[in-house]
């Protein structure tokens, strides 16, 4: 049975960014949280063109784990909320990786805002 849970964060290059977060809790007590970009939560700015994204899974139940993920990124919070991943959509990626997922979307520019969220199974 597929379970999906969302959490959102922000990435950008040497920019001032406003934070964007969407709390998530799915059935079975699994939570996705602590979204980080280059080890920072909602960074004001970063200086890499392909930042590494990470998140933490929490579960009240035993034996639950991530089997796949999907990262989507958009140029605005409104686009992200509307499902318009105009910067990147990783598609469903099989695996349990939750750290150092490298951004592989459209090139990020200085002073650019980028909002992202992750879905896990």
N, C-alpha and C positions, 0 to 999 in steps of 0.2 A: 504494500500500500504506500503510495507517495504521500509524503508530508512536506509541506513547504512553509517556510517562515522567512519573513523579511526584516531587515534592519537597514538603515541608510546612514551614510556618512558623506564626507566632503573630501575631495582631493584638489590640488591645484599647484601651480608653479609660482613661487615668489609672489604671492598674492595675499590680500586680506580677504578671508572667507568668513561668511556667516555659517554657523553650524546648522545642520539639518539632520534631525534624527527622528526615526519612526519606531516606537516601541513595538516589540513583537513577542507574542507568546502563542505557541500552537498547542494543539491537543497533545496529551502525553507528557506535558511539562517541559518541553524543549524550548529553550530561549536562545536567540542569537543576539549577541551584544558585544560591547567594546570594539566596535569597528575602528581600525587604525590604518593610517597611511604613513608609511615610513616610521613606524613605531609611535605615531602621534594620533590622538583622538581629535578630529576636526582641526587640523593644523591651519595656522594662519598663512603659512607658505612653506613650500618645499623647493628643493633645488635639483630635482632629477626629472628627466623627461619620461621615464617609465617607472613610476612609483610602485612599491610593493604594498599590497593590501592584505590585511589580516583581520580575523574576527575570532570570537570565543563562543563556544557552545556550552550551555548549561542545561542540565536535565535533572529532574526530580526522580526519574526512573533509572533503573539499572540496565546496563547493556545497550543503551542507545548511542548511536554514532552517526556521523555524516557519511553518506555513500556517494553524494554528488553535490555540485554547487553550480550556481549561475550568477555572474556579476553583470550588472547593467549600470551604465553611466550616462549622465545627461548634462547638458550645459545650463540647466536651471532646475530648481526644485519643482516647479510646475510641470516641466516636461517629464521629469522622473516620475512624479505622481500620476501623470496621465499615461505612463507606459511608453513614452517616446525616448528610447535610448539612442539619442542622436550622436553620442560619442563612442559607445562600445556596448556590445552585447556578446558575452563570452559563449552563449549557448550553454546547454547542460553539459557539464564536464564531470565525468565519472571520477570519483576519488574522494579521499578524506582530507585533502589539503586545506588548512585553515590559516596558514601563515605564508607570507612571501608570495602571494599570488600576484604576478607581474601584470600591470595595466598594459593592455595590448590594443587600445583603441586609437581613435584619431589623435594626431599630435596635440599635446597640450602647450599652450602659449603663456608667456608671462602675463600676470594679472587676470588670468582666466579662472572662472569658477567651474568646478566640476562636482556634481552630486552623484553619489553612487549608493547602490544597495545590493545586498546579496540574498539569494534564495538558496536554501539547502534542502536536501532530501535525506 
